[in-house]
């Protein structure tokens, strides 16, 4: 189980690091691939009788500048076959293997047909050369145009890519090469790969404005630039003891794409430096024209100067350097090339919106030069323009519209839902039924004076008088009809006598009324007794008539015991 969990973890991390290969990718997505290739070489090359149909291999690097557009470069190598013919100049090719290599760069558009498969077409330039194994290290090469069309079949973060291509070289009568490539392609996420955290993948990107205000590079920003350079050529930069390029001035151009983490940039450049022969003037070779193509991955360290963001750049990659040896008559040209590593350190100083000065130091090291390795150093200065770049679109925030941009006319607040119907009015007399219920009728008003009517006593007496008995008898039907009703009997006295005596007298009077009602069938637990003595007079004059009103029992309804008072039938 532990090994199985580890396997799933590895698979999950791989899927996270490797993006899909659909027809549309987030701007700045890196593209890496390898392939095998079958090529039909034009017979006009004349390099070998059996070299027409050959199998080779190669690799590809690129980056998306917009969801459906990417810039890419690839290099192909076709191993040698025995040379038995003549080259394109009619010169016999010595025995030995003939090796072919091609560098191509192109702009590719992917049609949004879905993830599996997707269709793409592209066009660009190509540099093709042939090198004979026994031809004294020399080579023949030409520049031309390249066209390509193919499919991606995506699965599990990878894609199988199949392409057909056509190269056309217009010089020397014109030549057409064509063939097919097939291999794997993937798109690693540099943010995850180098620990920068997951890259947001918005549903949509804002419409591209290639020259809007830009403070710092965005994913998919294209850097186009030109430069002049001074090159310190190695003493082996050419044919030793015969022709070596002098140190001197050259010029070139570059194109780069900032990746999903804009601190990283994939960049390619090329230069041309027509220099004098520095070794043997009487050899007939007057000029050693050097040119090179390099592909690097640069890392940008941002800093601010003059309130604009600039970058210090470090980069590394590969280079292909060629030397063309020219005579005064420009006939019998010869070529020599080799591959190596390239390192760069530079500054990109922003001077205006999307415009920067670029200063670089470049070191190219070629270990496979015959007979000795050589290293060239270039000092460059030029101008760069930063075009495009992807700004994530602010998405609509209304419920159900999150997949469209906020700028869309369809991003409008939905109408508010209709208010809920008001609750039905409830009966004011009975909250458990509605106001329209037939049972919702006002209760009849009950005269409770029969229940609450007081009774009166003689001076210093608690005996029930006949008139008091009649009043108590009138209460009995109500108490019997409302068995849940509780009554508080409050005993009172006039002002004569001490407070203590009057409190006790009031208590005896309340007890007398309770005893009378209990004797007539009302349970004793339905009564509460209290004495106020002389504290609650209803009359404050000091005479017998007033004192008679204060010698009394009051009756208070404590609780009805139901929702209404039932009136006895005889009433």
MITOR-232151 format. One record per residue (C-alpha): residue in three letters; y, x, z. Coordinates in steps of 0.5 Angstrom, whole numbers, padded with zeros to 4 digits. Each point is the difference from the previous one (the first is absolute). Last residue first. Example, Ala and Ser with C-alpha at 12.3 -4.5 7.8 and 13.67 -1.06 7.14 Angstrom:
<pts>
<"SER" <-0002 0027 0014>> <"ALA" <-0007 -0002 0002>> 
</pts>
This chain:
<pts>
<"UNK" <0067 -0153 0066>> <"UNK" <-0007 -0003 0002>> <"UNK" <-0003 0005 -0005>> <"UNK" <0002 0006 0004>> <"UNK" <0004 0004 -0004>> <"UNK" <-0003 0007 -0002>> <"UNK" <0005 0006 0000>> <"UNK" <-0001 0005 -0006>> <"UNK" <-0003 0006 -0002>> <"UNK" <-0005 0001 0006>> <"UNK" <0000 0002 0007>> <"UNK" <0007 -0003 0002>> <"UNK" <0002 0006 0004>> <"UNK" <0004 0001 0006>> <"UNK" <0003 -0007 0000>> <"UNK" <0005 0000 0006>> <"UNK" <0000 -0005 0006>> <"UNK" <0006 0000 0005>> <"UNK" <-0002 -0003 0007>> <"UNK" <0006 -0002 0004>> <"UNK" <0005 0000 0006>> <"UNK" <0006 0002 -0004>> <"UNK" <0002 -0007 -0002>> <"UNK" <0000 -0003 0007>> <"UNK" <0004 0006 0002>> <"UNK" <0006 -0003 -0004>> <"UNK" <-0001 -0007 0002>> <"UNK" <0000 0003 0007>> <"UNK" <0006 0004 0000>> <"UNK" <0002 0007 -0001>> <"UNK" <0002 0001 -0008>> <"UNK" <-0004 0005 -0004>> <"UNK" <-0005 -0005 -0004>> <"UNK" <-0005 0003 -0004>> <"UNK" <-0002 0005 0005>> <"UNK" <-0005 0006 -0002>> <"UNK" <0000 0005 0006>> <"UNK" <-0001 -0005 0006>> <"UNK" <-0008 0001 0000>> <"UNK" <-0002 0003 -0007>> <"UNK" <-0007 -0002 0001>> <"UNK" <-0006 0002 -0005>> <"UNK" <-0006 -0004 -0002>> <"UNK" <-0004 0001 -0006>> <"UNK" <-0005 -0006 -0002>> <"UNK" <-0005 -0001 -0005>> <"UNK" <-0005 0004 0004>> <"UNK" <0000 -0006 0005>> <"UNK" <-0004 -0005 -0005>> <"UNK" <0003 -0007 -0001>> <"UNK" <-0004 -0006 0002>> <"UNK" <0005 -0004 0005>> <"UNK" <-0001 0004 0006>> <"UNK" <0002 0006 -0004>> <"UNK" <0007 -0003 -0002>> <"UNK" <0001 -0002 0007>> <"UNK" <-0002 0007 0003>> <"UNK" <0005 0003 -0005>> <"UNK" <0006 -0004 0002>> <"UNK" <-0002 0002 0007>> <"UNK" <0000 0007 -0001>> <"UNK" <0006 0000 -0004>> <"UNK" <0003 -0003 0007>> <"UNK" <-0003 0005 0004>> <"UNK" <0003 0006 -0004>> <"UNK" <0007 -0003 0001>> <"UNK" <-0001 0000 0007>> <"UNK" <-0002 0007 0001>> <"UNK" <0006 0002 -0004>> <"UNK" <0004 -0004 0004>> <"UNK" <-0002 0003 0006>> <"UNK" <0001 0007 -0002>> <"UNK" <0007 -0002 -0002>> <"UNK" <0002 -0003 0006>> <"UNK" <0001 -0007 0001>> <"UNK" <0005 -0005 -0004>> <"UNK" <0001 0002 -0007>> <"UNK" <-0004 -0005 -0004>> <"UNK" <-0007 0002 -0002>> <"UNK" <-0004 0001 -0006>> <"UNK" <-0007 0000 -0002>> <"UNK" <-0002 0003 -0008>> <"UNK" <-0006 -0003 -0003>> <"UNK" <-0003 0004 -0006>> <"UNK" <-0004 -0004 -0005>> <"UNK" <-0006 0002 -0004>> <"UNK" <-0002 -0004 -0006>> <"UNK" <-0007 0001 -0003>> <"UNK" <-0002 -0007 0002>> <"UNK" <0005 -0003 -0004>> <"UNK" <-0001 -0008 0000>> <"UNK" <-0002 0000 0008>> <"UNK" <0006 0004 0001>> <"UNK" <0004 -0005 -0004>> <"UNK" <-0003 -0006 0003>> <"UNK" <0001 0003 0008>> <"UNK" <0007 0001 -0001>> <"UNK" <0002 -0007 0001>> <"UNK" <-0004 0000 0007>> <"UNK" <0004 0006 0002>> <"UNK" <0007 -0004 -0001>> <"UNK" <-0003 -0006 0004>> <"UNK" <-0002 0004 0005>> <"UNK" <0007 0003 0001>> <"UNK" <0002 -0007 0001>> <"UNK" <-0005 -0002 0005>> <"UNK" <0002 0007 0004>> <"UNK" <-0005 0006 0000>> <"UNK" <0001 0003 0007>> <"UNK" <0003 0007 0000>> <"UNK" <0006 -0002 0005>> <"UNK" <0006 0004 0003>> <"UNK" <0004 -0005 -0003>> <"UNK" <-0003 -0005 -0004>> <"UNK" <-0003 0002 -0007>> <"UNK" <0001 -0001 -0008>> <"UNK" <-0004 0001 -0006>> <"UNK" <0002 0003 -0006>> <"UNK" <-0001 -0002 -0008>> <"UNK" <-0004 0005 -0004>> <"UNK" <-0006 -0004 -0002>> <"UNK" <0004 -0006 -0002>> <"UNK" <0006 0003 -0002>> <"UNK" <-0005 0003 -0006>> <"UNK" <0003 -0005 -0005>> <"UNK" <-0005 0003 -0006>> <"UNK" <0004 0000 -0007>> <"UNK" <-0005 -0001 -0006>> <"UNK" <-0003 0006 -0003>> <"UNK" <0004 0001 -0007>> <"UNK" <-0005 0000 -0006>> <"UNK" <-0004 0005 -0003>> <"UNK" <-0006 -0004 -0001>> <"UNK" <0001 -0002 -0007>> <"UNK" <0000 0008 -0002>> <"UNK" <0006 0001 -0004>> <"UNK" <0003 0005 0006>> <"UNK" <-0006 0004 0000>> <"UNK" <-0005 0000 0005>> <"UNK" <-0002 0005 0006>> <"UNK" <0008 0001 0002>> <"UNK" <0000 -0007 0003>> <"UNK" <0006 -0004 0001>> <"UNK" <0004 0005 -0004>> <"UNK" <-0005 -0001 -0006>> <"UNK" <0000 0006 -0004>> <"UNK" <0003 0001 -0007>> <"UNK" <-0004 0003 -0005>> <"UNK" <0001 0008 -0001>> <"UNK" <0004 0001 -0005>> <"UNK" <-0003 0002 -0007>> <"UNK" <0000 0008 -0001>> <"UNK" <0005 0003 -0004>> <"UNK" <-0001 0001 -0007>> <"UNK" <-0002 0008 -0001>> <"UNK" <0006 0004 -0002>> <"UNK" <0001 0002 -0007>> <"UNK" <-0003 0007 -0002>> <"UNK" <0005 0005 0001>> <"UNK" <0001 0004 -0007>> <"UNK" <-0003 0006 -0003>> <"UNK" <-0002 -0003 -0007>> <"UNK" <0007 0003 -0003>> <"UNK" <-0004 0006 0002>> <"UNK" <0004 0006 0003>> <"UNK" <-0004 -0001 0007>> <"UNK" <-0006 0002 -0005>> <"UNK" <-0006 -0004 0000>> <"UNK" <-0007 0001 0004>> <"UNK" <0003 -0003 0006>> <"UNK" <0002 -0007 -0002>> <"UNK" <-0005 -0004 0004>> <"UNK" <0004 0000 0006>> <"UNK" <0007 0003 -0002>> <"UNK" <0001 0007 0001>> <"UNK" <0001 0002 -0007>> <"UNK" <-0001 0008 -0002>> <"UNK" <0005 0005 0000>> <"UNK" <-0002 0005 -0005>> <"UNK" <-0003 0007 0001>> <"UNK" <0005 0005 -0004>> <"UNK" <-0004 0004 -0005>> <"UNK" <0003 0006 -0003>> <"UNK" <0004 0000 -0007>> <"UNK" <0003 0006 -0002>> <"UNK" <0002 0007 0003>> <"UNK" <0004 0005 -0004>> <"UNK" <-0001 0007 0000>> <"UNK" <0005 0006 -0002>> <"UNK" <-0002 0007 0000>> <"UNK" <-0001 0007 0003>> <"UNK" <-0006 0004 0000>> <"UNK" <-0003 0007 0002>> <"UNK" <-0006 0002 -0003>> <"UNK" <-0006 0005 0002>> <"UNK" <-0006 0002 -0004>> <"UNK" <-0006 0003 0003>> <"UNK" <-0005 0003 -0004>> <"UNK" <-0008 0001 0000>> <"UNK" <-0002 0006 -0004>> <"UNK" <-0005 0001 -0006>> <"UNK" <0001 -0005 -0002>> <"UNK" <0003 -0006 0004>> <"UNK" <-0005 -0004 0004>> <"UNK" <0004 0001 0007>> <"UNK" <0007 -0004 -0002>> <"UNK" <0005 0000 0005>> <"UNK" <0006 -0004 -0001>> <"UNK" <0006 0000 0005>> <"UNK" <0006 -0005 0000>> <"UNK" <0006 0000 0003>> <"UNK" <0004 -0006 -0001>> <"UNK" <0007 -0003 0000>> <"UNK" <0001 -0007 -0001>> <"UNK" <0007 -0004 -0001>> <"UNK" <0000 -0007 0002>> <"UNK" <0001 -0007 -0004>> <"UNK" <-0002 -0006 0003>> <"UNK" <0007 -0002 0002>> <"UNK" <0004 0006 0001>> <"UNK" <-0001 0007 0002>> <"UNK" <-0007 0000 0003>> <"UNK" <-0002 0007 0001>> <"UNK" <-0008 0001 -0001>> <"UNK" <-0002 0007 0002>> <"UNK" <-0006 0005 -0001>> <"UNK" <-0006 0003 0001>> <"UNK" <-0006 0000 -0005>> <"UNK" <-0007 0003 -0001>> <"UNK" <-0004 0000 -0006>> <"UNK" <-0007 0002 -0001>> <"UNK" <-0004 0002 -0006>> <"UNK" <-0002 -0001 -0007>> <"UNK" <0000 0005 -0006>> <"UNK" <0003 0000 -0007>> <"UNK" <0001 0005 -0006>> <"UNK" <0002 -0002 -0007>> <"UNK" <0001 0004 -0007>> <"UNK" <0004 -0001 -0006>> <"UNK" <-0002 0003 -0006>> <"UNK" <0007 -0002 -0003>> <"UNK" <0007 -0001 0003>> <"UNK" <0003 0005 -0005>> <"UNK" <0003 0004 0006>> <"UNK" <-0006 0000 0004>> <"UNK" <-0002 -0005 0005>> <"UNK" <-0005 0000 0006>> <"UNK" <-0001 -0006 0004>> <"UNK" <-0001 0000 0007>> <"UNK" <-0003 -0006 0004>> <"UNK" <0000 -0002 0008>> <"UNK" <-0004 -0005 0003>> <"UNK" <0002 -0002 0007>> <"UNK" <-0003 -0003 0006>> <"UNK" <0002 -0003 0006>> <"UNK" <0005 0001 0006>> <"UNK" <0006 -0003 0003>> <"UNK" <0006 0001 0005>> <"UNK" <0006 -0003 0000>> <"UNK" <0007 -0001 0004>> <"UNK" <0003 -0007 -0001>> <"UNK" <0006 -0003 -0001>> <"UNK" <0003 -0006 0004>> <"UNK" <0008 -0001 -0001>> <"UNK" <0005 0000 0005>> <"UNK" <0003 0006 -0003>> <"UNK" <-0007 0003 0002>> <"UNK" <-0006 -0003 0003>> <"UNK" <-0007 0002 0001>> <"UNK" <-0007 -0002 -0003>> <"UNK" <-0006 0005 0000>> <"UNK" <-0003 -0002 -0007>> <"UNK" <-0008 0002 -0001>> <"UNK" <-0002 0002 -0007>> <"UNK" <-0006 -0001 -0004>> <"UNK" <0000 0004 -0006>> <"UNK" <-0002 0000 -0007>> <"UNK" <0002 0006 -0005>> <"UNK" <0001 0001 -0007>> <"UNK" <0002 0007 -0003>> <"UNK" <0004 0003 -0005>> <"UNK" <0001 0007 -0002>> <"UNK" <0003 0003 -0007>> <"UNK" <-0002 0007 -0001>> <"UNK" <0005 0002 -0005>> <"UNK" <0000 0006 -0005>> <"UNK" <-0007 0002 -0002>> <"UNK" <-0001 0005 -0005>> <"UNK" <-0003 0005 0004>> <"UNK" <0006 0005 -0001>> <"UNK" <0004 -0003 0006>> <"UNK" <-0006 0001 0005>> <"UNK" <0001 -0002 0007>> <"UNK" <0005 -0005 0002>> <"UNK" <0000 -0005 -0006>> <"UNK" <0006 -0005 0001>> <"UNK" <0000 -0006 0003>> <"UNK" <0000 -0008 -0002>> <"UNK" <-0001 -0003 0006>> <"UNK" <-0003 -0008 0000>> <"UNK" <-0001 -0004 0006>> <"UNK" <-0004 -0006 0003>> <"UNK" <0000 -0004 0006>> <"UNK" <-0005 -0005 0004>> <"UNK" <0002 -0003 0006>> <"UNK" <-0004 -0005 0005>> <"UNK" <0004 -0001 0006>> <"UNK" <-0001 -0001 0007>> <"UNK" <0005 -0002 0005>> <"UNK" <0001 -0006 -0003>> <"UNK" <-0007 -0003 0003>> <"UNK" <-0002 -0004 -0005>> <"UNK" <0001 0005 -0005>> <"UNK" <0007 0003 -0003>> <"UNK" <-0002 0001 -0008>> <"UNK" <0002 0007 -0003>> <"UNK" <0003 0002 -0007>> <"UNK" <0002 0007 -0002>> <"UNK" <0004 0004 -0005>> <"UNK" <0001 0007 -0003>> <"UNK" <0004 0006 -0001>> <"UNK" <-0001 0007 -0001>> <"UNK" <0004 0006 0002>> <"UNK" <-0003 0007 0000>> <"UNK" <-0004 0006 0003>> <"UNK" <-0004 0003 -0006>> <"UNK" <-0006 -0003 -0003>> <"UNK" <-0006 0005 -0001>> <"UNK" <-0003 0002 -0007>> <"UNK" <-0004 0006 -0002>> <"UNK" <-0002 0004 0007>> <"UNK" <-0003 -0006 0003>> <"UNK" <0000 -0006 -0004>> <"UNK" <0005 -0005 0003>> <"UNK" <0002 -0001 0008>> <"UNK" <-0003 0006 0002>> <"UNK" <0006 0003 0003>> <"UNK" <0002 -0006 0003>> <"UNK" <0006 -0004 -0002>> <"UNK" <0006 -0001 0004>> <"UNK" <0002 -0007 -0003>> <"UNK" <0007 -0002 0001>> <"UNK" <0001 -0008 -0001>> <"UNK" <0003 -0006 -0003>> <"UNK" <-0001 -0007 0002>> <"UNK" <-0001 -0007 -0002>> <"UNK" <-0002 -0006 0004>> <"UNK" <-0003 -0007 0001>> <"UNK" <-0002 -0002 0007>> <"UNK" <-0004 -0007 0000>> <"UNK" <0001 -0004 0006>> <"UNK" <-0007 -0004 0001>> <"UNK" <0000 0000 0007>> <"UNK" <0008 0001 0002>> <"UNK" <0004 0006 0000>> <"UNK" <0006 0000 0005>> <"UNK" <0007 -0003 0000>> <"UNK" <-0001 -0004 -0007>> <"UNK" <0006 -0005 -0003>> <"UNK" <-0003 -0003 -0006>> <"UNK" <-0002 0004 -0006>> <"UNK" <-0007 -0002 -0002>> <"UNK" <0001 -0007 0003>> <"UNK" <-0007 -0003 0001>> <"UNK" <-0001 -0007 0002>> <"UNK" <-0002 0000 0007>> <"UNK" <-0008 0002 0002>> <"UNK" <-0005 -0006 0001>> <"UNK" <-0005 -0001 0005>> <"UNK" <0002 0006 0004>> <"UNK" <-0005 0005 0002>> <"UNK" <0002 0004 0006>> <"UNK" <-0002 0007 0000>> <"UNK" <-0005 0001 0006>> <"UNK" <0002 0006 0004>> <"UNK" <0003 0007 -0001>> <"UNK" <-0007 0003 0001>> <"UNK" <-0001 0005 -0006>> <"UNK" <-0005 -0005 -0004>> <"UNK" <0003 -0006 0003>> <"UNK" <0007 0001 -0002>> <"UNK" <-0003 0003 -0007>> <"UNK" <-0004 -0006 -0002>> <"UNK" <-0005 0002 -0005>> <"UNK" <-0001 -0003 -0006>> <"UNK" <-0007 0001 -0004>> <"UNK" <-0002 0002 -0007>> <"UNK" <-0007 0001 -0002>> <"UNK" <-0003 0002 -0007>> <"UNK" <0000 -0001 -0008>> <"UNK" <0004 0003 -0005>> <"UNK" <-0001 -0002 -0008>> <"UNK" <0002 0004 -0006>> <"UNK" <0005 0001 -0005>> <"UNK" <0004 0006 -0004>> <"UNK" <0004 0000 -0006>> <"UNK" <0003 0006 -0003>> <"UNK" <0006 0001 -0004>> <"UNK" <0001 0004 -0006>> <"UNK" <0002 0006 0004>> <"UNK" <0005 -0003 0005>> <"UNK" <-0001 -0008 0001>> <"UNK" <-0005 0000 0006>> <"UNK" <-0003 -0007 0002>> <"UNK" <-0004 -0001 0006>> <"UNK" <-0004 -0007 0000>> <"UNK" <-0003 -0003 0007>> <"UNK" <-0005 -0005 0002>> <"UNK" <-0001 -0001 0007>> <"UNK" <-0005 -0002 0006>> <"UNK" <0002 0000 0007>> <"UNK" <-0005 -0002 0006>> <"UNK" <0004 -0002 0006>> <"UNK" <0000 0002 0007>> <"UNK" <0002 -0004 0006>> <"UNK" <-0006 -0004 0001>> <"UNK" <-0001 -0002 -0008>> <"UNK" <0005 0000 -0006>> <"UNK" <-0002 0000 -0007>> <"UNK" <0006 0003 -0003>> <"UNK" <0001 0000 -0008>> <"UNK" <0003 0004 -0006>> <"UNK" <0005 0002 -0005>> <"UNK" <0003 0007 -0001>> <"UNK" <0005 0003 -0005>> <"UNK" <0002 0007 0000>> <"UNK" <0005 0004 -0004>> <"UNK" <0001 0007 -0003>> <"UNK" <0001 0007 0002>> <"UNK" <-0005 0006 -0002>> <"UNK" <-0004 0006 0002>> <"UNK" <-0004 0006 -0003>> <"UNK" <-0002 0005 0005>> <"UNK" <-0001 0007 0002>> <"UNK" <-0004 0004 0005>> <"UNK" <-0003 0005 -0005>> <"UNK" <-0003 -0005 -0005>> <"UNK" <-0007 0001 0003>> <"UNK" <0000 -0007 0004>> <"UNK" <0004 -0003 -0005>> <"UNK" <0006 -0005 0003>> <"UNK" <0002 -0006 -0002>> <"UNK" <0006 -0004 0002>> <"UNK" <0002 -0007 0001>> <"UNK" <0007 -0003 0003>> <"UNK" <0001 -0007 0000>> <"UNK" <0006 -0005 0001>> <"UNK" <0000 -0007 0002>> <"UNK" <-0003 -0007 -0001>> <"UNK" <-0003 -0005 0004>> <"UNK" <-0004 -0007 0000>> <"UNK" <-0004 -0003 0006>> <"UNK" <-0005 -0006 0001>> <"UNK" <-0002 -0002 0007>> <"UNK" <-0007 -0002 0002>> <"UNK" <-0002 -0002 0005>> <"UNK" <0007 -0001 0004>> <"UNK" <0003 -0005 -0004>> <"UNK" <0003 0000 -0007>> <"UNK" <0007 0003 0002>> <"UNK" <0001 0004 -0006>> <"UNK" <0001 0008 0002>> <"UNK" <0005 0004 -0004>> <"UNK" <-0001 0007 0000>> <"UNK" <0005 0006 -0001>> <"UNK" <-0003 0006 -0003>> <"UNK" <-0001 0008 0001>> <"UNK" <-0006 0004 -0003>> <"UNK" <-0002 0007 0001>> <"UNK" <-0006 0002 -0005>> <"UNK" <-0005 0005 0000>> <"UNK" <-0005 0003 -0005>> <"UNK" <-0005 0006 0001>> <"UNK" <-0003 0003 -0006>> <"UNK" <-0006 0005 0002>> <"UNK" <-0001 0006 -0004>> <"UNK" <0000 0003 -0007>> <"UNK" <0007 0002 -0003>> <"UNK" <0004 -0006 -0003>> <"UNK" <0002 0001 -0007>> <"UNK" <0007 -0001 -0002>> <"UNK" <0002 -0006 -0004>> <"UNK" <0006 -0002 0004>> <"UNK" <-0004 -0006 0003>> <"UNK" <-0005 0005 0003>> <"UNK" <-0006 0002 -0004>> <"UNK" <-0008 -0001 0001>> <"UNK" <-0006 0002 0003>> <"UNK" <0002 -0001 0008>> <"UNK" <-0005 -0001 0005>> <"UNK" <0001 -0006 0004>> <"UNK" <0005 0001 0006>> <"UNK" <0001 -0005 0006>> <"UNK" <0005 -0006 -0001>> <"UNK" <0005 0000 0006>> <"UNK" <0005 -0006 0001>> <"UNK" <0006 -0001 0004>> <"UNK" <0003 -0006 0002>> <"UNK" <0007 -0003 0002>> <"UNK" <0003 -0007 0002>> <"UNK" <0006 -0004 0001>> <"UNK" <-0002 -0007 0002>> <"UNK" <0003 -0007 -0002>> <"UNK" <-0003 -0007 0003>> <"UNK" <0003 0000 0007>> <"UNK" <0005 0005 -0002>> <"UNK" <0001 0008 0000>> <"UNK" <-0008 0000 0002>> <"UNK" <-0002 0007 0001>> <"UNK" <-0004 0005 -0004>> <"UNK" <-0006 0006 0000>> <"UNK" <-0006 0000 -0005>> <"UNK" <-0006 0005 -0001>> <"UNK" <-0004 0003 -0005>> <"UNK" <-0007 0000 -0004>> <"UNK" <-0003 0002 -0006>> <"UNK" <-0005 -0002 -0006>> <"UNK" <0001 0002 -0007>> <"UNK" <0000 -0003 -0007>> <"UNK" <0003 0004 -0005>> <"UNK" <-0001 0007 0003>> <"UNK" <-0006 0002 -0005>> <"UNK" <0003 0004 -0005>> <"UNK" <0005 0003 0004>> <"UNK" <0008 0001 0001>> <"UNK" <0002 -0004 -0007>> <"UNK" <0005 -0004 0004>> <"UNK" <0000 -0004 -0007>> <"UNK" <-0006 -0003 0002>> <"UNK" <0003 -0004 0005>> <"UNK" <-0004 0000 0007>> <"UNK" <-0004 -0006 0002>> <"UNK" <0000 0000 0008>> <"UNK" <-0004 -0003 0005>> <"UNK" <0002 0001 0007>> <"UNK" <-0002 0000 0007>> <"UNK" <0005 -0003 0006>> <"UNK" <0003 0001 0006>> <"UNK" <0006 -0004 0003>> <"UNK" <0006 0000 0005>> <"UNK" <0005 -0005 0000>> <"UNK" <0005 0000 0006>> <"UNK" <0004 -0007 0001>> <"UNK" <0007 0001 0000>> <"UNK" <0002 -0007 -0002>> <"UNK" <-0006 -0005 0003>> <"UNK" <-0005 -0001 -0005>> <"UNK" <-0001 -0005 -0006>> <"UNK" <-0006 0000 -0005>> <"UNK" <-0005 0001 0006>> <"UNK" <-0003 0007 0003>> <"UNK" <0000 -0002 0007>> <"UNK" <0003 0005 0005>> <"UNK" <-0004 0006 0004>> <"UNK" <0001 0001 0007>> <"UNK" <-0001 -0006 0003>> <"UNK" <-0007 -0001 -0004>> <"UNK" <-0002 0007 0002>> <"UNK" <0002 -0002 0007>> <"UNK" <-0004 -0006 0000>> <"UNK" <-0006 0004 -0003>> <"UNK" <0000 0005 0005>> <"UNK" <0000 -0005 0006>> <"UNK" <-0006 -0004 -0003>> <"UNK" <-0004 0007 0000>> <"UNK" <0002 0001 0007>> <"UNK" <-0002 -0007 0002>> <"UNK" <-0007 0001 -0004>> <"UNK" <0000 0007 0004>> <"UNK" <0001 -0003 0007>> <"UNK" <-0005 -0006 -0002>> 
</pts>
